[in-house]
Amino acid sequence: ARAPVRRCKKQINLLKFGLLITCVLACTSCGESSVSDPFEAAVEIVDFEQLMNRLNLEAGAKTEPMLVNFWATWCPPCVAELPDFYQVSSTYRQQGLRVLTISYDYMVPEVSADQALANVRQHLEWQGFLMDVLIYDDEDFDSINDALKLPGPIPLTLAFNAQGQEVGRVEGEAGPRDFHDLARRALATATTR
């Protein structure tokens, strides 16, 4: 009477093992297509002209309400505020808010383009963030600082309405309340058109 029970237990264990292997293989193939591709597509190096074209802030240009965050992986206050920025901005994306982050990781003389890309991608993957990042590459910060009236230090977050006008900014480390306020300001004129 015990032999059929043992045989049955072995069959059940083999079935469990087969299901486990199937699940592991399925999860592995899902992970490859859904985790790495979005991070690869979301990060790129741009110069001043490319950045300004992406921002599309020329007078009269139709754009989307937008939050723009300047940060770097080597900047502790930037890294500290980024989870709040990501969480809050994700909430407002459904309402038509465009979110863009600009990294200064490549502006350090000792860092290569490949290192900057790797640092940013690694940080995004580590945090589980899925957002566009433009890594700024130019001779100096003068062009971007002049064009956007930036003070120089990061972190810095700007809010633009649908007409491309700056409607708010936070210089230095910001928190959830600051980001909510900037998002609401950016969206305010979009809903009253």
Beta strands, then each sheet from edge to edge (+ up, - down):
strand 1: 43-46
strand 2: 66-71
strand 3: 98-103
strand 4: 133-136
strand 5: 156-160
strand 6: 166-171
sheet 1: 1+ 4+ 3+ 2+ 5- 6+
end
